[in-house]
Amino acid sequence: MSSLFKNYARRPVHLVKGQGTVVTDDTGKNYLDFISGIAVVSLGHAHPAIVHAIQQQSEKLWHVSNLFESPEQEELASALMKDTHLSHAFFCNSGAEANEAAIKLVRKHTKKNIIITFEQSFHGRTFGAMSATGQDKVRQGFGPLLETFRIVPYNDIQQLEAAIDNDVAAIMLEVIQGEGGVHQLDVDFAQSIKDICKSTGILLIADEVQTGIGRTGTRYAYEQTQLKPDIITIAKGLGGGFPIGAMLGTAELVDSFGPGTHGTTFGGNPLAVAVAQCVVNHVFRTDFLQQVEEKSSYLIKKLQTLLPKELFSIRGSGLLLGIECKDAVQTFIHQAEEKGLLLVQAGEHVIRLLPPLTVTNEQIDEAIGILSSVLVSVLAPKQF
């Protein structure tokens, strides 16, 4: 009998170690990890540079209150915002915390209460972030939620324009909706958002918790659009597996977050910052990001060759890809796991592919081989 709450639908696999893209369970079976802790283990498991950073920092200082200056936080903030229009950072422990900070900041700065978000979005499971999330399955059962979020259809210009009034403080969006099904922002919709924000003064929050830190082939996914967010939120891949989140904002917002307005006990602690600095030093290199793009193109071409267009569609960017199937994908994922490939859903009909950014072409080939064998066994042979 478990002593844990049953809020996770756990799989019957006990992973005990990992190296790069390969993880091993307690029976000695190896798996290709195309989940990466849900876009978290950006440099793969037990990356030597991260191991060294943790070991080195652990011998110096683990925790110190944010009452004291932190040159290390300053260095990380500068690295995250170099060559962007953003100028200030707040460090926390997770994506949900980063989004909560963004919600507080835009309301305090604008003195307005309404934030527009989108159907199928996911912004976290804390109360404010859950209220912002556009998925009923996340929101159900918790009683009245915050009423200051207007949730409209994604990529629907008319519905967005109809939701705009003088009470709106901000628009909050994911450039690619990860949890919601790997839905991408349309070019025309992005332009409409840009125009609305420019003409009304409404702030723009880009939730880059899943898409940021190289996951889509650029430092941040918004860089692939015409958008210029006032705030971006990041977490997941930033720590490479160590808990850390951040909110990055423009200079115009800094005076609205003075002493005592927001805080965190553990946010930006020395261990987390040391690991995140190591990750950023690796991922933000031009050659590394180019390799992510090349691996993405290689993987997409392999999938397009494998998957019949009448049965599957592929979408996403970088190494955040979704395969939409006409059938439910749970059986598919179970079969792949049995054959040594770990996958995760993004809704009932979408499989998300989230390998470490360090995945090799050989590992992609191996994963594609497992995908192929699973398709043959799960779907009717007549469909191939």
N, C-alpha and C positions, 0 to 999 in steps of 0.2 A: 504494500500500500504506500503510495507516494505521500510525502510530507509537503509537496509543492501544490500551490493553487493550479487549477487546470485551465489557465488562460492561454496556454499554448497547445496547439495540436501537434504534439511532438512526433517525430518519426522514430522508429525503433532502431536507430543507429547511434552508437556512442563513439564519437570521434575523439581520438586521444593525442594525435600529433599531426603536423603538416609541414611540408616543405615546398615552397613555391605554389604551384597549382594543384599539387597532390596532397590529399589528406588520408589518414589511416585510422580505421576503427579499432576497437578493442579485441577484435578477432584477427587482426593483421591484414584485413582486406583494404586495398587501396582504391581511391576514388579520384576522378578529375573533378575539381571544385569549380563549377561554373555558377556558383552562388556568391562566393567571396563574402560570406557573412551578410548578404544583401548589399553588395556594392561597397563593402567596408575594407576588405583586405586588399588594398590597392596595389601594393608591391608584392603580394603573395604571402604565404605563411612563413614565419621565421626568417624574414629577409635579413641577411647578415648585418646590413647597415643599421636597421631598426634594432636588432638585438644588441648591437654595440652601443647605440644611443641610450637604450634603457639601462644597460649595465653601467655605462659611464655616469649617467645622471643619478642612478640609484645610490651611488657611492658618495654623492655630494649632498643633495637635498631633494626630498620627496614632495614636501608640501610647505607652503608658506602662505599666510593670509594675503588677500588682495589689499590689505591695509598698507602694504609696502611696495615700493617701486619694483618693476620687473623689466630690466633691459632685454631679457629673453623674449618676453611678450612683445616688446617694441620691435625686436628684430623679426619675429614671425609675422607680425602685422604688416611690416614694411614689405616683406617678401610676398605676402598674399595680395597686396594692393599695388605692387610695382607695375607701372605702365597701364594703370586703370584710372578711371575718374573718381575712384573711391579713396577715402583718406583716413578713416578711423575704424577701429575694430573693438568688439567686445567678445571676450572668450567665455565659453560655457562648457557644458559636458555632452550635449546631444543636439540633434536637429530640432527636436521639439522645443528645447530650451531656447535655441537660436530664434525659432519662429515666435515664441512667446515674447522674446525681447523686441523683435521687430514689430509685433502688434502693439506693444506698449509704447514704443518709440513713435510710431506714426500717429497714434492717438494723442500722445502728449504734445508732439510738435505741431500738429494741425489744429488741435482743439476740436476735432471732429471724431465721430464714433464709428461710422460705417466703413467696412472693408469689403470689397468685392472679391469673391473667390469663384472657383469653377467646379462644375460637376465632374466627378471621377478624380478630383484632386485628393492628395493626401499630404497633410502638414504636421501630423503627429497625434499622440494620444493623451496629452495633457488637456485640460478642459478648454482652454482657449484655442489651442491648435486643433482639437477635435471639432470644436464648433466651426472652425474655418474649413474643415475637410468636407468635400462634396461627395461622400459615400455613406449611404444610409447604414450599411452594415457596421461601420465604425461608430456611428452616432447612436444607434438604437439602445434603449434600455437605461439611459442615464438621466432621464427626466429633462426638464427644460434646459436648453443650451443657451449660450449667449446669442442674443437676437441682433447683434450688430454686424452680422455677416450676411451679405446678399450673394447667394450662390446661383450663377447663371451658366448656361451651356458653354462648353469650351469651343473655341473657334467660331462662335456665333456673333458676328458684328452687331446685328440689329438688337439682340437681347442685351448685349453689353451696353450699347448706347442708351437703351431704355432704362437701364439700372443706374445711370449717372444722374446725380443731383448735387445740391450744395452741401449735403451732409456727408458725402463720401470723402474719407481721408486717404484711402489707398486702394490700389488693385494688387492682389497677391496671386502669383501664378508659378507653375512649374513650366519651364521651356519644353521639357518632355515629362509627361505624367508617368512616372515609373510604376507605382503601385496601382494606378488606375487603368493600366493596359498598354503602356508604352505608346501614348498618343503624343504626336508632335505638334508644335505651334505652327499654324499656317502663316505664310509670309504676309498675306493681306491682314490677318487678324493682328499680327505683331505691329504692323504699321498703324492700324486703328488705335491700338493701345498707346503707341508712341504719340500719336496726334492728340488723343484725349488728354493724356498727362500734360502735354505741352500747353494745350489751350486752357485747361482748367486748374493746373497746379496740383492735381491729384498725384500722390506719390506712387511709385512702383516698387514692389517687393518681389524679387526673383528668388524663389525657394530652390536653391541649388544643392540641397542636402544630398540628393542621390546623383545629380548630374555633374556636380562640381569636382574639382581636383583631377582633371584629366579624363574623367570617365567617358566623355563624349568626343575626345580627340582634341579639345582645346582646354585651356585652364578652367574656364567656366562655359557652360552651354550658351549663356546669353551672348557670348562673343560671336556666335554663329548667326546672330539675328541683328536687326537694326535697333534693338532695345538698348536703353541706357538706364538701368535700374538705379533708384536712389538707395536701395538696400539689397544686399544679397545675403542669404543664409547658407552656411555650409556645415558639414559634419562628416559622417560616414567615412569616406576615403581619406579625409584629412589626417586622421590618426593612424591609418594603416592597420587598425584593429584595436588601438588604444582609444578610450573614450575622450573625445574633444569635439566641441562645436564652436562656431563663431558667427557673429553678425558683423558684416562690413557695411559702412554707410558713407555718405558724402559729408563734406565739411559743413554744409548748411544745417545738418542735423545735430551737430556735436553739442551745442548749448542746451539742447532739450534733454540730454542725459547727463545732468550734473550729479555731484555727490549725493548718495542716498536715494536716487531715483530707481536704481536697479542694481542687482548684485548676485553673487553666487559664492558659495564656500569653496568648492573645488575647481571652479572654472579657471583655466589658464594655469593650472599647477605645473611645477617644473618638469615633472615626468611627462605629462601630456604635451607640453610645449616642445620639449626636446625631441620627442618622437615626431610630432607634426613638422617641425623644422627639417628633420631628416627626410620625411616624405616629400615635402615641397621642393627641397633641393634636388631630388631625383625627378619628380614628375614634371616640374615646370621647365625643364630643359627642352629646347626646341627639338632636338633629335629624339627625345623620349616621346614627346607628343606626336611626332611624325610616325614613329613606330606604332603607336596606338592606332592611328589612322590606317596605316598599312595592314595591320592585323585585322582591323574592322573590315576593310575591303576584301581581304582574303576570306574571312569568315562568311561575309555576305554572299560572295560569289559561290562558295561551296554550298551554302544553303539554297541559293537560287537554282543551282544544278540539281540538287537533291530533291527539292520539294515541288510537287506539281502546283502550278499557280491556281488551279481551280479548287484546290483544297487548303492552301496555306497562303498567307501574306506576311511579308517581312517588313518591319519598320524599326526606327530608332536611329541612333548615331553612335559612332565610336564603339565602345564595348558595353553599351546599354542597348541591347537589341531585343525585340519581341517577335515571336512567331505566333500569329493568330491562326487557329485551327477551327474548322467548322464543328468539330466534335469537342466535348469537354476534354481537358488535357491532364486530369489527375492521374488516370491510368497510365498515360504516356510517361509522366514524371516518375511514377512508381517503377515502371519497367526499366527506365533509364538508370534509376538508382541501383536496381538489382544487377545491372550490367556494369556498374562502376562510374556513372556520370551523375553528378548532383545538379539538379535544376530547381527552379522556383517558379511559381505561377505569378501572373499579374492579372487576376480575374479568372473566371471560369474557363475561358477559351484561349488564353494567351500564355505562352511560355516565355519567361525572361531568361536571357543569356547574359550573365554578369561575371565573366572570368576575371581573374586578376589582370591588371594592366600589363603584367610581365608574362602572360601566357605565351607559349611558343607556337609556331605554325605546326610543329609536329603534334603538340597537344591538341590544337584545333582539329587536325586531321583525325586524331584518335577519337575526339568527341563526336565529330561528324560520322565516323564509322559506327559509333554506338547509336547515334540518332537514327541512322539509316536502318540498322537492325531492329530498333524499337518500332519504327514506322511500319516495317513489314509485319511485325508480330502483333501490333496493337490494332492497326487499321486493316480492313479486309484486303486480302491480296489482290483482288480484282481492281483496286484503286491504283495499282502501280503497274 
